[in-house]
Amino acid sequence: MFSGILMAVADIRSEFIMTDLIPVFFGIVLSFIIFRFWVPFALRKVQIAFYTDDGIYEVHRITETFKQSRKLLGEDGAIFGVMQYRMAVTGLMILAGEIAFQPEEYSLYVLVLIMFLLAIPVLISPVSSLIGQFTKTLSSRKADLIDYKKNRRILIIVVTIMMFALSLGFWVYLTRTLNLTPEESRAWTLVLFLFPSILVYGRVMGSSWNGLVQQKWKRAKGQASALNPHPPRFFARLLALFILVNIILMPITALNGVSSYLYDIYLNEFLPEDLFVHSAQSLLVYPEIETMSLSQKGGLIGYVSIELFSQVPDVYVAKFLSQLTVLFLILNVTIIGLAFVYEMVRMQFIGLGTIGGIGGVVIADGRALRAESSHRGLLVSFCFSAFTGYTVLMLVMAIFGRFPDVLPNAQMCTDNLDSIVGDFSPKGRGTSLHAEACGVLDPLVVEQLTFAINAAGQALFIPFWFISLPKWFKMKRAIFDLSAIEDRGGPIIIEDKREMAKLLSRTKPGEDALSLLKSDRLSDLVSVLKRLDRSDSSRDRELHARTEMLFAASRGDWQRAEDYAVNLLAQKEGDDLMCRKLLAAAALANRDLLEARIRLDDLPVDEAESDQLRWVASLFAMKGKLRKFEVDEMLQLTPGGRRLEDLVSRFPMLMAWPSNKPRIDNIVDRRGLLGDVARLRLSGRSEDALAKIREVQTMMPDMLGARWFVAEALCLIDLGNIDDAMKIHRELSKSESEDPYVAGLCEVLRTLGQEASHLVDRRMDGLIEVTVATDSKKMSRLEWSRIVNNMPTNAVAALKLGRRGQDEALASNAWITMGPALKKNMWPVVRGAFAVSNALFICMILAGSLVIYMEGALGIPLVIGAIGLWARAGNKRQVVRHRDMPLCRDYSSRLRSKRAMVKYNDLPVGTHLILSGIIIPIGEIPIDLGYPLWVDPLVGKRDKWLPGLNLGRGSNKKRKKKLEESLGGESSGIEGRGQVSKSTILSMINKNHVKKRQKYDGIKNMSSSVIQAKGNEMVFESSENDDRRIGGPRRPSSRGPTKRTPPPGFKKKSRIGDNDSIFY
C-alpha cells in the first residue's frame, strides 16, 4: 500500500554517561517554565456562557489572573488530566532536548524515560475519552457528582481491561487470521485503541467549527469575543489570525487527507495509474517523490504544491516549501489540539459545541460549571486527558515520519532492552512486551500509523462539521452578554439613609418585586415580573430570576424553582446563600435526602433559616447523619419553628386546628394558618373554617393577600353558597386578575358548571393552580406523572393519578387523608421497619431450623437467606423517596382495605389552593415542604426533635394519649400582634443560649430586593419626595375607610418599625 525510500534512523546507545542527563534536565526545566508561566497565562480570562432568554447567553469569567488560573488547574478532580498533560509536555521537551543535543544517537535510558512519559497519556487518553463521552451530563445535583465519581473509578478499571482485551484480540486476529505483517498489525491495533480519542476530537472540533470561526474572526478584527472578553493587542490579533486560517482550512485539509488515504488503499485499483504522475521538472527537483504514495506527498493539495513549487528556481527553497506544506496538511487538525489545547478548554467552558453545533461533548451543564468548582475540575481533567494522548502521538509520529533521521532504531531498542529486562518481560506468541513497545518505532509502523490516525481523525471531523453547518446562523444571532458582571454590580449597600430614602422615593408603589411577594400581592408581582422579563439589563435579569425562584417555590412548582436557583447561583459565581437554601429545600421537597444532606453541609451553622431546614431534614430522615440534629431553644421561637413543632405534635391525632392560639403577625404564621383552614375543610368543618377566615379578615382587613378571599370562596362553595363565591371572584377579578390563586378559583368555578363574563378560561397560561383544578381526562397518565414530579409537595396532583398516585400523595402531604381516616378511626401510626411480613420471615427461619435439625448443614443457607431477606425488607422500608416508597405503598394499601383512602373526587374543591404542610421561610418567603407520612412523633425515638415533648416509653396508645393530654384540644380565638419585650423573650430561653439570641432575631428587614440598608430606621428627606401610599390594595371584603385603622389586638405605632412593610 505505502512504498517509500529506505529510511536512515538514529542509533541507540546502552551505556550511560553523565551527559545523558543534559536533555532530561533541559526538558524538566522547560516544562516547569511552561506550566509555571505559559499555561496559567494561556488560561487567563476563561469564560462560561449559559442561556438566559431570547437568544441571550450570559457570560461569566472563571479566571482573570495567574492565581485564578492556577486555582482552576488545581480544582478538585482536575489533577488527573493535568498530570497527564504535564507528563506529555515533559516527554516532548526531553525528546526535543535529545534531538537538539545529539540527534544521531539516543541514550537507551533517556529513550525509555521519553517512551514512559509519552505512553502513559497515550494509554489513558482513550479510557478518559470513552468515559467522558458516554456518561450522562452532570447537572447541579451534587449527589450525581458523588455517584459519578464512584462510578468513574469502577468504569476506569472496567473500560481499561475491556479496551486492552479488545486490542489484544484484534492484534491476534490481524496477525493469525489475516496474516498481516507485524508492522501493519501494530499500526492498526493502535488505531483501534485510540479510536475513542479520535472520536472525541472529531466531535469537539466538528461541532465547534462555527463558533471558532466567528469568534476568532472577531478577535482578528480587534474586537472582544465570547472566548476572549477584551479587545486584543497586535500580537494577539496575529495569533488569532493564524488560528483562524487553520480553522477555515480544516474542512479542506480533512477532505484532502481522507480522499488521499482512500486512494492509496482502495481507489488506485480502479483509477488510471498515470493520474498523479509528476512532470519531469518536479522529478528533477524532488527525485524521492517517484516512489511516494499520494498520502506521503500530502494528498491532492500536496501533489499540486509539488508541481507548483518545482517552478521555484532555488531548489532548497522549493523543497522547504513542499515539506512545510505536507507537514501542515498532516498536522492541521492536530496543531489546534496540542499547541492550543487551552482554546479547547475555552471552547468546552463556553459551550461552542452546543450553541453553534451538533454532536459536541458536554461534561457538565453551563450553570453547574459556574456554580460548582468540582464540576469545573472534572471538565479541565477531561480536556487535558482526552485530547493529550491522541495529539501527542500524532505530533511525534508526524515528526518522525517527515524527519526519519531522528527516528530511533527499533531493532536496537529491542536488543538493548532484551539484555536488560531479560526474562522479566511478558512473552507470548513469539514476541514480548518490550519488543512490541520498541516495534512502534519501526519506520513502517510510524508511516502506517501517521496516515491511518490522521485519516481517521479527519474522517470523523467531517460528518460533525457538516451536520453543524445549519447552526451557523443561530451562532451568528446568539448574543453573548460580555458585560453581565459589570452591569449587575451586585447588591448596593447604602449606609447613608438620606441617599437610600431618595433612591426609594423614586420607586413607585408595588414595583419592588420581592416586597410584593412578601406581602402576598401576587397580581402586582406578576405584572412587575412581566416588565422585568422584557428588560435587557443584567441587574433586572438577576432580580427577575430571584423573584421567579421564590415565587415558584412558594407555589410548589419545585422544578421551575430549582432551575431558576441553579441559573441564579451560576450568575452569582456560586456565592448566593438564598439559592443554596432553596436548593436544599428543593431536595427536601423531592424527598431526596442524599442531595439534601450535601446541600445542607454548604449552609452556615447557627443561622435561623438554615437550621430550620436541618430540623426538617432530621424529621424526614429515617436513619443516618441527618437525624443527629439537635434543636436549639431559640429555634423554637421563630415563626417557622413554632409552626413546625405545633404541626408535628398534632399529626398523630389528625387535629385540624392548633392547640395554642395561632399568631397572625408574621407571613409564615398566616401561611400556616391557611393550611389549618384547609385541614378544617378536609375534616368536614367548612363552617368553622369560614368563621376562622372571617375572624382573621376582621383583625387584618388590609394586610391579607387574595389567597384568603379565595379560601373564603371555597368554604362558601362547600356550604352551597356558590353565588356568594361568584361575587367574591367577580371582585377579585377586577383588582387581582393576575393572581394565580384567583385563576385557580376561576377554574374551580368553571368545573362546577358556572358561567359568567369574569370566568375566563386560563388553561393555556400554564399555571399549576389551574392545571390541578382542570379536568385531566384528556391528559395521559405519563404527562400527568411528569406534572406530579414537578410538584412533589402537591398531594392533590398526586391523587389525580388514581390508585397509582396514592402513595405519592402520602409522601407529599399525609394530611390529605384526614377526612376518611377520621371517619374510619384510622390514625396515622406508621409501623416499625420489622413489623411487615414478619410472620413469613419467622416461618422461613423456623423451617430452616427444622431442616438443620433433620438434615444438618443443609438448612443453614435457608436460615441465612431468611435473615438476609428480613434485614433487606427492614432497610427497604427505611428508604425515603417521593415515588413508589415502600412504606407509603404499604400504608395506602392498609387505608384501602379499611375504605379510608381518600380519592380525588372526595376532596373539597380547590384543596390544592390552600393546603400546606411544614412551612419554612427562605428570604422571609413562606415555603411549603409538604408533610410526609413518616414524620410522626410516636414512631421511634423522636422526642428529642420536639423539645419539651417527652412522651416516655410504652405502647403507641399510651404515648398518643399522653400527647393528646399535653395538647389539650383545639384552641379558640386567634392571637394578634402584641408588644413583647426582649426581656420577656429571653426569660423563656435557657440562660445557656442567651449568647445566640442575636443570631435568631429573625431575618433582617430588606427594604428592596437589590438594596440592603444598614440600620433599623428609614427617614425620608422630605414629604414631597415620598410618593408611597400607606396601606395595600383594597380587597373585596375590605370596605372600610381609606385611613388604616388598627385591628383588635394591635396597638398604634408612631413610626414604621422593623416588622412593617414599606408599602403599608
BELSULQUI-V696998 format. One record per residue. RES is the residue in three letters. PHI is phi in whole degrees, 0 to 359 (999 if undefined). Layout:
res=RES phi=PHI
res=RES phi=PHI
//
This chain:
res=MET phi=999
res=PHE phi=252
res=SER phi=232
res=GLY phi=220
res=ILE phi=284
res=LEU phi=295
res=MET phi=262
res=ALA phi=271
res=VAL phi=236
res=ALA phi=276
res=ASP phi=281
res=ILE phi=233
res=ARG phi=256
res=SER phi=271
res=GLU phi=281
res=PHE phi=262
res=ILE phi=232
res=MET phi=296
res=THR phi=293
res=ASP phi=295
res=LEU phi=281
res=ILE phi=298
res=PRO phi=298
res=VAL phi=295
res=PHE phi=298
res=PHE phi=300
res=GLY phi=294
res=ILE phi=294
res=VAL phi=296
res=LEU phi=293
res=SER phi=293
res=PHE phi=297
res=ILE phi=297
res=ILE phi=299
res=PHE phi=280
res=ARG phi=279
res=PHE phi=238
res=TRP phi=290
res=VAL phi=297
res=PRO phi=299
res=PHE phi=296
res=ALA phi=291
res=LEU phi=263
res=ARG phi=288
res=LYS phi=63
res=VAL phi=289
res=GLN phi=232
res=ILE phi=238
res=ALA phi=238
res=PHE phi=220
res=TYR phi=290
res=THR phi=250
res=ASP phi=189
res=ASP phi=51
res=GLY phi=75
res=ILE phi=263
res=TYR phi=247
res=GLU phi=278
res=VAL phi=256
res=HIS phi=234
res=ARG phi=268
res=ILE phi=269
res=THR phi=234
res=GLU phi=234
res=THR phi=241
res=PHE phi=300
res=LYS phi=298
res=GLN phi=291
res=SER phi=294
res=ARG phi=295
res=LYS phi=295
res=LEU phi=297
res=LEU phi=292
res=GLY phi=258
res=GLU phi=297
res=ASP phi=302
res=GLY phi=99
res=ALA phi=278
res=ILE phi=297
res=PHE phi=299
res=GLY phi=285
res=VAL phi=296
res=MET phi=295
res=GLN phi=295
res=TYR phi=296
res=ARG phi=295
res=MET phi=298
res=ALA phi=295
res=VAL phi=294
res=THR phi=297
res=GLY phi=298
res=LEU phi=294
res=MET phi=292
res=ILE phi=294
res=LEU phi=299
res=ALA phi=297
res=GLY phi=294
res=GLU phi=296
res=ILE phi=292
res=ALA phi=290
res=PHE phi=273
res=GLN phi=208
res=PRO phi=290
res=GLU phi=274
res=GLU phi=211
res=TYR phi=252
res=SER phi=278
res=LEU phi=302
res=TYR phi=290
res=VAL phi=293
res=LEU phi=296
res=VAL phi=297
res=LEU phi=298
res=ILE phi=297
res=MET phi=298
res=PHE phi=293
res=LEU phi=295
res=LEU phi=273
res=ALA phi=289
res=ILE phi=300
res=PRO phi=298
res=VAL phi=294
res=LEU phi=284
res=ILE phi=277
res=SER phi=305
res=PRO phi=297
res=VAL phi=294
res=SER phi=297
res=SER phi=296
res=LEU phi=295
res=ILE phi=293
res=GLY phi=295
res=GLN phi=280
res=PHE phi=244
res=THR phi=257
res=LYS phi=292
res=THR phi=295
res=LEU phi=288
res=SER phi=258
res=SER phi=282
res=ARG phi=288
res=LYS phi=288
res=ALA phi=297
res=ASP phi=296
res=LEU phi=295
res=ILE phi=296
res=ASP phi=298
res=TYR phi=297
res=LYS phi=293
res=LYS phi=294
res=ASN phi=293
res=ARG phi=295
res=ARG phi=298
res=ILE phi=292
res=LEU phi=296
res=ILE phi=301
res=ILE phi=293
res=VAL phi=295
res=VAL phi=294
res=THR phi=298
res=ILE phi=298
res=MET phi=297
res=MET phi=291
res=PHE phi=293
res=ALA phi=294
res=LEU phi=296
res=SER phi=294
res=LEU phi=295
res=GLY phi=296
res=PHE phi=293
res=TRP phi=296
res=VAL phi=297
res=TYR phi=298
res=LEU phi=292
res=THR phi=279
res=ARG phi=267
res=THR phi=268
res=LEU phi=273
res=ASN phi=56
res=LEU phi=282
res=THR phi=292
res=PRO phi=304
res=GLU phi=295
res=GLU phi=294
res=SER phi=297
res=ARG phi=297
res=ALA phi=297
res=TRP phi=289
res=THR phi=294
res=LEU phi=295
res=VAL phi=298
res=LEU phi=296
res=PHE phi=295
res=LEU phi=273
res=PHE phi=303
res=PRO phi=302
res=SER phi=292
res=ILE phi=295
res=LEU phi=295
res=VAL phi=294
res=TYR phi=293
res=GLY phi=297
res=ARG phi=295
res=VAL phi=293
res=MET phi=290
res=GLY phi=293
res=SER phi=284
res=SER phi=264
res=TRP phi=300
res=ASN phi=303
res=GLY phi=294
res=LEU phi=297
res=VAL phi=298
res=GLN phi=292
res=GLN phi=287
res=LYS phi=289
res=TRP phi=294
res=LYS phi=298
res=ARG phi=290
res=ALA phi=295
res=LYS phi=279
res=GLY phi=95
res=GLN phi=256
res=ALA phi=287
res=SER phi=224
res=ALA phi=294
res=LEU phi=282
res=ASN phi=228
res=PRO phi=285
res=HIS phi=247
res=PRO phi=302
res=PRO phi=278
res=ARG phi=271
res=PHE phi=299
res=PHE phi=297
res=ALA phi=295
res=ARG phi=292
res=LEU phi=295
res=LEU phi=297
res=ALA phi=297
res=LEU phi=294
res=PHE phi=297
res=ILE phi=295
res=LEU phi=299
res=VAL phi=298
res=ASN phi=300
res=ILE phi=292
res=ILE phi=298
res=LEU phi=278
res=MET phi=302
res=PRO phi=299
res=ILE phi=292
res=THR phi=293
res=ALA phi=294
res=LEU phi=298
res=ASN phi=296
res=GLY phi=294
res=VAL phi=293
res=SER phi=295
res=SER phi=293
res=TYR phi=293
res=LEU phi=297
res=TYR phi=296
res=ASP phi=293
res=ILE phi=264
res=TYR phi=216
res=LEU phi=288
res=ASN phi=295
res=GLU phi=284
res=PHE phi=252
res=LEU phi=255
res=PRO phi=301
res=GLU phi=291
res=ASP phi=268
res=LEU phi=294
res=PHE phi=242
res=VAL phi=275
res=HIS phi=275
res=SER phi=284
res=ALA phi=298
res=GLN phi=297
res=SER phi=294
res=LEU phi=292
res=LEU phi=290
res=VAL phi=280
res=TYR phi=239
res=PRO phi=294
res=GLU phi=287
res=ILE phi=284
res=GLU phi=296
res=THR phi=257
res=MET phi=275
res=SER phi=280
res=LEU phi=295
res=SER phi=294
res=GLN phi=294
res=LYS phi=280
res=GLY phi=99
res=GLY phi=74
res=LEU phi=297
res=ILE phi=294
res=GLY phi=296
res=TYR phi=299
res=VAL phi=294
res=SER phi=294
res=ILE phi=296
res=GLU phi=296
res=LEU phi=286
res=PHE phi=286
res=SER phi=294
res=GLN phi=277
res=VAL phi=289
res=PRO phi=299
res=ASP phi=280
res=VAL phi=294
res=TYR phi=294
res=VAL phi=296
res=ALA phi=298
res=LYS phi=295
res=PHE phi=298
res=LEU phi=296
res=SER phi=294
res=GLN phi=299
res=LEU phi=296
res=THR phi=294
res=VAL phi=297
res=LEU phi=297
res=PHE phi=296
res=LEU phi=296
res=ILE phi=285
res=LEU phi=263
res=ASN phi=302
res=VAL phi=287
res=THR phi=273
res=ILE phi=297
res=ILE phi=296
res=GLY phi=285
res=LEU phi=270
res=ALA phi=292
res=PHE phi=236
res=VAL phi=298
res=TYR phi=292
res=GLU phi=294
res=MET phi=295
res=VAL phi=298
res=ARG phi=298
res=MET phi=298
res=GLN phi=291
res=PHE phi=291
res=ILE phi=283
res=GLY phi=80
res=LEU phi=298
res=GLY phi=293
res=THR phi=262
res=ILE phi=286
res=GLY phi=242
res=GLY phi=205
res=ILE phi=231
res=GLY phi=92
res=GLY phi=289
res=VAL phi=267
res=VAL phi=241
res=ILE phi=277
res=ALA phi=212
res=ASP phi=296
res=GLY phi=302
res=ARG phi=294
res=ALA phi=294
res=LEU phi=297
res=ARG phi=288
res=ALA phi=274
res=GLU phi=239
res=SER phi=291
res=SER phi=296
res=HIS phi=294
res=ARG phi=297
res=GLY phi=298
res=LEU phi=294
res=LEU phi=293
res=VAL phi=299
res=SER phi=299
res=PHE phi=295
res=CYS phi=299
res=PHE phi=284
res=SER phi=280
res=ALA phi=286
res=PHE phi=267
res=THR phi=295
res=GLY phi=301
res=TYR phi=296
res=THR phi=291
res=VAL phi=296
res=LEU phi=298
res=MET phi=296
res=LEU phi=294
res=VAL phi=295
res=MET phi=296
res=ALA phi=294
res=ILE phi=294
res=PHE phi=296
res=GLY phi=290
res=ARG phi=275
res=PHE phi=233
res=PRO phi=292
res=ASP phi=294
res=VAL phi=261
res=LEU phi=281
res=PRO phi=296
res=ASN phi=285
res=ALA phi=293
res=GLN phi=292
res=MET phi=294
res=CYS phi=299
res=THR phi=295
res=ASP phi=297
res=ASN phi=294
res=LEU phi=292
res=ASP phi=294
res=SER phi=287
res=ILE phi=269
res=VAL phi=278
res=GLY phi=60
res=ASP phi=277
res=PHE phi=286
res=SER phi=283
res=PRO phi=300
res=LYS phi=234
res=GLY phi=180
res=ARG phi=54
res=GLY phi=79
res=THR phi=218
res=SER phi=224
res=LEU phi=296
res=HIS phi=290
res=ALA phi=292
res=GLU phi=290
res=ALA phi=295
res=CYS phi=287
res=GLY phi=295
res=VAL phi=295
res=LEU phi=277
res=ASP phi=298
res=PRO phi=305
res=LEU phi=293
res=VAL phi=295
res=VAL phi=300
res=GLU phi=294
res=GLN phi=299
res=LEU phi=294
res=THR phi=301
res=PHE phi=283
res=ALA phi=291
res=ILE phi=293
res=ASN phi=299
res=ALA phi=293
res=ALA phi=295
res=GLY phi=297
res=GLN phi=290
res=ALA phi=293
res=LEU phi=281
res=PHE phi=292
res=ILE phi=299
res=PRO phi=297
res=PHE phi=290
res=TRP phi=294
res=PHE phi=292
res=ILE phi=288
res=SER phi=272
res=LEU phi=302
res=PRO phi=300
res=LYS phi=269
res=TRP phi=301
res=PHE phi=286
res=LYS phi=295
res=MET phi=296
res=LYS phi=294
res=ARG phi=280
res=ALA phi=298
res=ILE phi=255
res=PHE phi=260
res=ASP phi=280
res=LEU phi=283
res=SER phi=250
res=ALA phi=297
res=ILE phi=292
res=GLU phi=293
res=ASP phi=292
res=ARG phi=289
res=GLY phi=72
res=GLY phi=74
res=PRO phi=295
res=ILE phi=267
res=ILE phi=259
res=ILE phi=246
res=GLU phi=273
res=ASP phi=280
res=LYS phi=293
res=ARG phi=294
res=GLU phi=295
res=MET phi=294
res=ALA phi=297
res=LYS phi=296
res=LEU phi=291
res=LEU phi=291
res=SER phi=293
res=ARG phi=275
res=THR phi=270
res=LYS phi=288
res=PRO phi=300
res=GLY phi=88
res=GLU phi=264
res=ASP phi=273
res=ALA phi=298
res=LEU phi=293
res=SER phi=294
res=LEU phi=296
res=LEU phi=292
res=LYS phi=294
res=SER phi=272
res=ASP phi=64
res=ARG phi=266
res=LEU phi=285
res=SER phi=294
res=ASP phi=296
res=LEU phi=297
res=VAL phi=298
res=SER phi=296
res=VAL phi=294
res=LEU phi=296
res=LYS phi=295
res=ARG phi=291
res=LEU phi=294
res=ASP phi=294
res=ARG phi=271
res=SER phi=276
res=ASP phi=263
res=SER phi=287
res=SER phi=297
res=ARG phi=295
res=ASP phi=293
res=ARG phi=295
res=GLU phi=294
res=LEU phi=298
res=HIS phi=297
res=ALA phi=294
res=ARG phi=295
res=THR phi=290
res=GLU phi=299
res=MET phi=299
res=LEU phi=290
res=PHE phi=297
res=ALA phi=294
res=ALA phi=294
res=SER phi=293
res=ARG phi=266
res=GLY phi=90
res=ASP phi=271
res=TRP phi=286
res=GLN phi=296
res=ARG phi=295
res=ALA phi=296
res=GLU phi=292
res=ASP phi=298
res=TYR phi=294
res=ALA phi=295
res=VAL phi=295
res=ASN phi=299
res=LEU phi=292
res=LEU phi=297
res=ALA phi=292
res=GLN phi=297
res=LYS phi=267
res=GLU phi=62
res=GLY phi=78
res=ASP phi=243
res=ASP phi=209
res=LEU phi=296
res=MET phi=298
res=CYS phi=295
res=ARG phi=292
res=LYS phi=297
res=LEU phi=292
res=LEU phi=294
res=ALA phi=294
res=ALA phi=296
res=ALA phi=297
res=ALA phi=296
res=LEU phi=293
res=ALA phi=296
res=ASN phi=276
res=ARG phi=59
res=ASP phi=259
res=LEU phi=284
res=LEU phi=295
res=GLU phi=294
res=ALA phi=298
res=ARG phi=298
res=ILE phi=292
res=ARG phi=293
res=LEU phi=292
res=ASP phi=294
res=ASP phi=277
res=LEU phi=269
res=PRO phi=291
res=VAL phi=270
res=ASP phi=60
res=GLU phi=237
res=ALA phi=306
res=GLU phi=292
res=SER phi=295
res=ASP phi=290
res=GLN phi=295
res=LEU phi=296
res=ARG phi=294
res=TRP phi=297
res=VAL phi=297
res=ALA phi=297
res=SER phi=294
res=LEU phi=283
res=PHE phi=287
res=ALA phi=285
res=MET phi=260
res=LYS phi=195
res=GLY phi=100
res=LYS phi=294
res=LEU phi=297
res=ARG phi=286
res=LYS phi=274
res=PHE phi=289
res=GLU phi=254
res=VAL phi=280
res=ASP phi=279
res=GLU phi=295
res=MET phi=295
res=LEU phi=294
res=GLN phi=293
res=LEU phi=275
res=THR phi=288
res=PRO phi=304
res=GLY phi=295
res=GLY phi=295
res=ARG phi=300
res=ARG phi=296
res=LEU phi=296
res=GLU phi=297
res=ASP phi=294
res=LEU phi=292
res=VAL phi=294
res=SER phi=293
res=ARG phi=278
res=PHE phi=299
res=PRO phi=300
res=MET phi=264
res=LEU phi=52
res=MET phi=282
res=ALA phi=286
res=TRP phi=242
res=PRO phi=301
res=SER phi=281
res=ASN phi=260
res=LYS phi=301
res=PRO phi=288
res=ARG phi=263
res=ILE phi=230
res=ASP phi=271
res=ASN phi=225
res=ILE phi=296
res=VAL phi=292
res=ASP phi=298
res=ARG phi=293
res=ARG phi=293
res=GLY phi=294
res=LEU phi=293
res=LEU phi=298
res=GLY phi=297
res=ASP phi=294
res=VAL phi=298
res=ALA phi=297
res=ARG phi=291
res=LEU phi=298
res=ARG phi=294
res=LEU phi=297
res=SER phi=274
res=GLY phi=82
res=ARG phi=243
res=SER phi=292
res=GLU phi=296
res=ASP phi=297
res=ALA phi=298
res=LEU phi=295
res=ALA phi=295
res=LYS phi=296
res=ILE phi=299
res=ARG phi=291
res=GLU phi=295
res=VAL phi=294
res=GLN phi=297
res=THR phi=290
res=MET phi=284
res=MET phi=225
res=PRO phi=292
res=ASP phi=248
res=MET phi=241
res=LEU phi=256
res=GLY phi=282
res=ALA phi=296
res=ARG phi=297
res=TRP phi=293
res=PHE phi=282
res=VAL phi=295
res=ALA phi=298
res=GLU phi=299
res=ALA phi=296
res=LEU phi=294
res=CYS phi=296
res=LEU phi=296
res=ILE phi=297
res=ASP phi=300
res=LEU phi=273
res=GLY phi=88
res=ASN phi=267
res=ILE phi=292
res=ASP phi=298
res=ASP phi=294
res=ALA phi=295
res=MET phi=296
res=LYS phi=296
res=ILE phi=298
res=HIS phi=294
res=ARG phi=299
res=GLU phi=293
res=LEU phi=294
res=SER phi=293
res=LYS phi=283
res=SER phi=248
res=GLU phi=233
res=SER phi=293
res=GLU phi=271
res=ASP phi=292
res=PRO phi=296
res=TYR phi=285
res=VAL phi=293
res=ALA phi=296
res=GLY phi=296
res=LEU phi=297
res=CYS phi=301
res=GLU phi=290
res=VAL phi=299
res=LEU phi=295
res=ARG phi=292
res=THR phi=291
res=LEU phi=278
res=GLY phi=92
res=GLN phi=280
res=GLU phi=226
res=ALA phi=194
res=SER phi=293
res=HIS phi=275
res=LEU phi=269
res=VAL phi=268
res=ASP phi=290
res=ARG phi=246
res=ARG phi=292
res=MET phi=271
res=ASP phi=278
res=GLY phi=76
res=LEU phi=275
res=ILE phi=293
res=GLU phi=296
res=VAL phi=282
res=THR phi=299
res=VAL phi=292
res=ALA phi=281
res=THR phi=279
res=ASP phi=295
res=SER phi=259
res=LYS phi=294
res=LYS phi=281
res=MET phi=262
res=SER phi=290
res=ARG phi=296
res=LEU phi=293
res=GLU phi=295
res=TRP phi=290
res=SER phi=296
res=ARG phi=295
res=ILE phi=297
res=VAL phi=297
res=ASN phi=295
res=ASN phi=283
res=MET phi=236
res=PRO phi=291
res=THR phi=259
res=ASN phi=262
res=ALA phi=290
res=VAL phi=295
res=ALA phi=298
res=ALA phi=294
res=LEU phi=293
res=LYS phi=289
res=LEU phi=282
res=GLY phi=83
res=ARG phi=297
res=ARG phi=291
res=GLY phi=259
res=GLN phi=290
res=ASP phi=290
res=GLU phi=294
res=ALA phi=296
res=LEU phi=291
res=ALA phi=285
res=SER phi=280
res=ASN phi=204
res=ALA phi=291
res=TRP phi=295
res=ILE phi=298
res=THR phi=267
res=MET phi=292
res=GLY phi=299
res=PRO phi=296
res=ALA phi=295
res=LEU phi=293
res=LYS phi=293
res=LYS phi=262
res=ASN phi=55
res=MET phi=260
res=TRP phi=276
res=PRO phi=283
res=VAL phi=263
res=VAL phi=277
res=ARG phi=290
res=GLY phi=291
res=ALA phi=293
res=PHE phi=253
res=ALA phi=263
res=VAL phi=260
res=SER phi=59
res=ASN phi=295
res=ALA phi=300
res=LEU phi=297
res=PHE phi=292
res=ILE phi=295
res=CYS phi=297
res=MET phi=295
res=ILE phi=294
res=LEU phi=295
res=ALA phi=296
res=GLY phi=296
res=SER phi=296
res=LEU phi=295
res=VAL phi=294
res=ILE phi=297
res=TYR phi=294
res=MET phi=270
res=GLU phi=245
res=GLY phi=86
res=ALA phi=291
res=LEU phi=295
res=GLY phi=272
res=ILE phi=297
res=PRO phi=302
res=LEU phi=294
res=VAL phi=294
res=ILE phi=297
res=GLY phi=296
res=ALA phi=295
res=ILE phi=295
res=GLY phi=297
res=LEU phi=295
res=TRP phi=297
res=ALA phi=295
res=ARG phi=295
res=ALA phi=297
res=GLY phi=294
res=ASN phi=294
res=LYS phi=295
res=ARG phi=285
res=GLN phi=264
res=VAL phi=282
res=VAL phi=258
res=ARG phi=202
res=HIS phi=279
res=ARG phi=258
res=ASP phi=56
res=MET phi=282
res=PRO phi=304
res=LEU phi=298
res=CYS phi=290
res=ARG phi=295
res=ASP phi=295
res=TYR phi=290
res=SER phi=295
res=SER phi=295
res=ARG phi=296
res=LEU phi=295
res=ARG phi=294
res=SER phi=295
res=LYS phi=262
res=ARG phi=55
res=ALA phi=243
res=MET phi=270
res=VAL phi=289
res=LYS phi=244
res=TYR phi=301
res=ASN phi=290
res=ASP phi=273
res=LEU phi=283
res=PRO phi=298
res=VAL phi=298
res=GLY phi=71
res=THR phi=300
res=HIS phi=294
res=LEU phi=282
res=ILE phi=229
res=LEU phi=291
res=SER phi=214
res=GLY phi=241
res=ILE phi=283
res=ILE phi=254
res=ILE phi=232
res=PRO phi=269
res=ILE phi=230
res=GLY phi=62
res=GLU phi=71
res=ILE phi=263
res=PRO phi=290
res=ILE phi=239
res=ASP phi=268
res=LEU phi=257
res=GLY phi=75
res=TYR phi=212
res=PRO phi=291
res=LEU phi=301
res=TRP phi=279
res=VAL phi=277
res=ASP phi=223
res=PRO phi=294
res=LEU phi=272
res=VAL phi=260
res=GLY phi=67
res=LYS phi=262
res=ARG phi=258
res=ASP phi=298
res=LYS phi=291
res=TRP phi=272
res=LEU phi=235
res=PRO phi=304
res=GLY phi=88
res=LEU phi=250
res=ASN phi=242
res=LEU phi=271
res=GLY phi=68
res=ARG phi=251
res=GLY phi=125
res=SER phi=287
res=ASN phi=297
res=LYS phi=295
res=LYS phi=293
res=ARG phi=293
res=LYS phi=294
res=LYS phi=295
res=LYS phi=294
res=LEU phi=296
res=GLU phi=295
res=GLU phi=292
res=SER phi=292
res=LEU phi=283
res=GLY phi=75
res=GLY phi=84
res=GLU phi=287
res=SER phi=276
res=SER phi=240
res=GLY phi=91
res=ILE phi=229
res=GLU phi=271
res=GLY phi=275
res=ARG phi=279
res=GLY phi=247
res=GLN phi=268
res=VAL phi=238
res=SER phi=280
res=LYS phi=294
res=SER phi=296
res=THR phi=294
res=ILE phi=295
res=LEU phi=292
res=SER phi=291
res=MET phi=274
res=ILE phi=250
res=ASN phi=302
res=LYS phi=301
res=ASN phi=290
res=HIS phi=249
res=VAL phi=296
res=LYS phi=295
res=LYS phi=267
res=ARG phi=296
res=GLN phi=291
res=LYS phi=285
res=TYR phi=241
res=ASP phi=289
res=GLY phi=108
res=ILE phi=283
res=LYS phi=297
res=ASN phi=296
res=MET phi=259
res=SER phi=282
res=SER phi=207
res=SER phi=290
res=VAL phi=240
res=ILE phi=237
res=GLN phi=246
res=ALA phi=264
res=LYS phi=269
res=GLY phi=138
res=ASN phi=253
res=GLU phi=233
res=MET phi=220
res=VAL phi=239
res=PHE phi=285
res=GLU phi=296
res=SER phi=205
res=SER phi=292
res=GLU phi=292
res=ASN phi=280
res=ASP phi=267
res=ASP phi=258
res=ARG phi=276
res=ARG phi=261
res=ILE phi=270
res=GLY phi=100
res=GLY phi=276
res=PRO phi=296
res=ARG phi=287
res=ARG phi=262
res=PRO phi=302
res=SER phi=264
res=SER phi=252
res=ARG phi=249
res=GLY phi=285
res=PRO phi=293
res=THR phi=297
res=LYS phi=293
res=ARG phi=284
res=THR phi=250
res=PRO phi=289
res=PRO phi=287
res=PRO phi=303
res=GLY phi=90
res=PHE phi=249
res=LYS phi=246
res=LYS phi=294
res=LYS phi=236
res=SER phi=281
res=ARG phi=216
res=ILE phi=285
res=GLY phi=255
res=ASP phi=293
res=ASN phi=268
res=ASP phi=260
res=SER phi=282
res=ILE phi=288
res=PHE phi=263
res=TYR phi=238
//
